[in-house]
Amino acid sequence: MEIETIQKIVDRIDIVNLIFIAGMFWVFNIRLDRKFDKIDQRFEKIDARFEKVDQRFDNIENRLTKLEYDMIEVKTILRLKECCMIQDERQIKKAE
């Protein structure tokens, strides 16, 4: 019985329709690949922009670190200097 059922199904299959359906799948696959390629290109552009932003943040961080070290140096010099205005009590009262 199974062989007869399979033979009936094979007899009903139209080869032209199968070729047409396979062609449709092939065309849709090509179009999807093109769309995925475009999406990949857009993501590459976005990644490049993020890398630029990341570099800028690194640059800003380096500048802030350098500025912090410079501020520490200035504070140290001002504290070591004996004739500094900050140590003068009159100037401290004016600042308050």
Secondary structure, 3 states (H helix, E strand, C coil): CHHHHHHHHHHHCCHHHHHHHHHHHHHHHHHHHHHHHHHHHHHHHHHHHHHHHHHHHHHHHHHHHHHHHHHHHHHHHHHHCCCCHHHCHHHHHHHC
